[in-house]
């Protein structure tokens, strides 16, 4: 993902560790809780903060509710 958060499209801080907001995490596009799988086609890089904000929802649902 070119060290870029795929949710907000800003750079990840590769030196930060969770729970720092800009630290890198793996986001499941379709959450595991909703039947998603842990495979390359369903994961993307995301900031800790963006990933926590998204939770088990689709990112489009999060953006529409803002």
Helices and strands as residue ranges (DSSP letters): E 24-28, G 32-34, G 40-42, E 43-47, H 48-54, H 59-65
